[in-house]
Amino acid sequence: MHAGLNHYLTVSVLLFCLGFLGVITRRNLVVIYMGLELMLNAANLALVAFSRFNANLNGQVMVFFTITVAAAEVAVGLALIVALYRKRGTAHVEDLATLKL
């Protein structure tokens, strides 16, 4: 059986919805961050699927640059989360509602 474009897009939508649900319902900052990364990877999957089924490499090149930027984002984001955890002693969003030190 050959997987068509609809199959890839269905998986992409399910991953995006799962990541969105994680961002909306969770209180831990690290889990919210993982949900955001899952949403980004769902968008990358859709780009690669469209690129493959349109027989050009534009989407795949864009995904390459997106993953590169996401790697830098992960490094900066996790550093900020660790700094907030060390300063406040918690990673729960409701405890970090104010930006006062």
C-alpha positions in Angstrom: 0.0 0.0 0.0 1.3 3.4 -1.0 1.0 6.3 1.5 -0.6 9.3 -0.2 -0.5 13.0 0.6 -3.6 12.7 2.7 -2.0 10.2 5.0 1.0 12.5 5.6 -1.2 15.5 6.2 -3.5 13.6 8.6 -0.4 12.6 10.7 0.8 16.2 10.5 -2.6 17.5 11.7 -2.8 15.0 14.5 0.7 15.9 15.7 -0.1 19.6 15.5 -3.3 19.1 17.5 -1.4 17.0 20.1 1.2 19.7 20.5 -1.5 22.4 20.7 -3.3 20.4 23.4 -0.1 20.1 25.3 0.5 23.8 25.1 -3.1 24.6 26.2 -3.5 22.1 29.0 -0.1 21.7 30.7 1.3 23.9 33.5 4.9 22.8 33.3 7.1 25.1 31.2 9.2 22.3 29.8 6.1 20.3 28.7 4.7 23.4 27.0 8.0 23.9 25.2 7.9 20.3 24.0 4.4 20.9 22.7 5.6 23.9 20.7 8.4 21.8 19.2 5.9 19.1 18.3 3.8 21.7 16.5 6.9 22.9 14.6 7.7 19.3 13.6 4.1 18.8 12.4 4.5 21.8 10.1 7.8 20.4 8.9 6.2 17.1 8.1 3.5 18.9 6.0 6.2 20.9 4.1 8.2 17.7 3.3 5.0 15.9 2.2 4.0 18.8 -0.1 7.5 19.0 -1.5 7.6 15.3 -2.2 4.3 15.2 -3.9 5.0 18.3 -6.0 8.3 16.8 -7.1 10.4 19.8 -6.1 12.9 20.4 -3.3 11.8 23.8 -2.1 9.9 22.5 0.9 12.7 20.2 1.9 15.2 23.0 1.8 12.9 25.2 3.9 12.6 22.4 6.4 16.4 22.1 6.6 16.6 25.8 7.5 13.7 25.5 9.9 15.3 22.7 11.8 18.5 24.7 12.0 16.7 27.6 13.5 14.8 25.3 15.8 18.0 23.9 17.1 19.2 27.3 18.1 15.8 28.1 19.6 16.0 24.9 21.7 19.4 25.9 23.1 18.2 29.5 24.0 14.8 28.3 25.2 16.1 25.6 27.5 18.8 28.0 28.9 16.0 30.5 29.8 13.9 27.7 31.4 16.9 26.5 33.5 17.7 30.1 34.5 14.1 30.7 35.5 14.0 27.5 37.5 17.2 28.3 39.3 16.0 31.8 40.1 12.4 30.9 41.1 12.7 27.3 42.1 9.7 26.2 39.9 8.9 25.6 36.3 5.1 26.0 36.6 3.6 28.7 34.4 1.2 30.2 37.0 4.1 30.8 39.4 6.0 32.7 36.6 3.2 35.0 35.7 5.1 38.2 36.6 8.4 39.1 35.2 9.6 40.9 38.4 12.8 39.6 40.0 
